[in-house]
Amino acid sequence: MTKVAFQGERGAYSESAVYQYFGEDTQVKPCKDFRDVFESVCTGETDFGVVPVENSLEGSVTQNYDLFLKYDLKVRGEVVVKIEHCLIVNPGTTLADIKVVYSHPQALAQCRTFLEEFGRELIPTYDTAGSVKMLKEKGLKKAAAIASQRAASIYDMHILAKDIADNPENYTRFFVLSTKDSPPTGKDKTSIIFSAKHEPGSLYNALGEFAKRGINLTKIESRPTKKTAWEYNFYLDFEGHRTEQKCAEALDALGKYAIFIKILGSYPKASN
């Protein structure tokens, strides 16, 4: 049976991403933090890992992009999960009883309008489903958590409100981690990290190598190198597999304008 690591407790959206990609017949390993997911795959404790990299409302999960610089893992796949937040409580708790709401900071931010109107104290936690688990284990009757419907079902909790996010178009993109990336399928993407030379036009010329070959860039984002102030790495996604001729040529030409390149991997584009 395939064993897959994810960050959070049972019922987390990351667990939903695991089942959506691998199927329900998958053995899962919940991890306390993202670093543990990377470690689990690197050491062979699990076959794969699944980590969030981008939310359609809140942007990138920068910690995971930084971890790719520290671990020699590949992106083998991507999966996009619809995020549908619920207000969850212990059975018997009513809206009037609630004094405090727990959840992951991103979930709290995504439900800002609902929570401002609700007017309760907000306490950030490390995980959405973990907040539900805590309410269950501690028997908290004057508290609620924001998490998935799956989390409420797993911990036998009650849902007071569904779809409470500000924007219903709320999706999170996850990467599937492995020691190897995926072979070409004809509908692929490639993710890389690079740092441009400190010369006028170096970034412009670097991106031009993709443009002149008709390669579509689907994402570019800068992150501090954390080595020298005001120096940045660029995280780039583009359509195509790294082994395709035009993609291989573009990556080779990129070396003229970059001082550092790391290919995270090529993988099939998410179906949704």
RAVEN-V310255 format. One record per helix or strand of 2 or more residues. SS is the DSSP state (H for helix, E for strand). FROM is the first residue (numbers start at 1). LEN is the number of residues. Records with the same first field share a line. If there is no record, write none. Layout:
# RAVEN-V310255
SS=FROM-LEN, FROM-LEN
This chain:
# RAVEN-V310255
E=3-5, 27-5, 48-8, 59-2, 74-9, 86-4, 100-5, 121-5, 143-5, 158-5, 171-8, 188-9, 217-8, 232-8, 258-11
H=13-10, 34-9, 62-9, 95-3, 105-6, 112-7, 128-11, 149-6, 202-10, 245-10
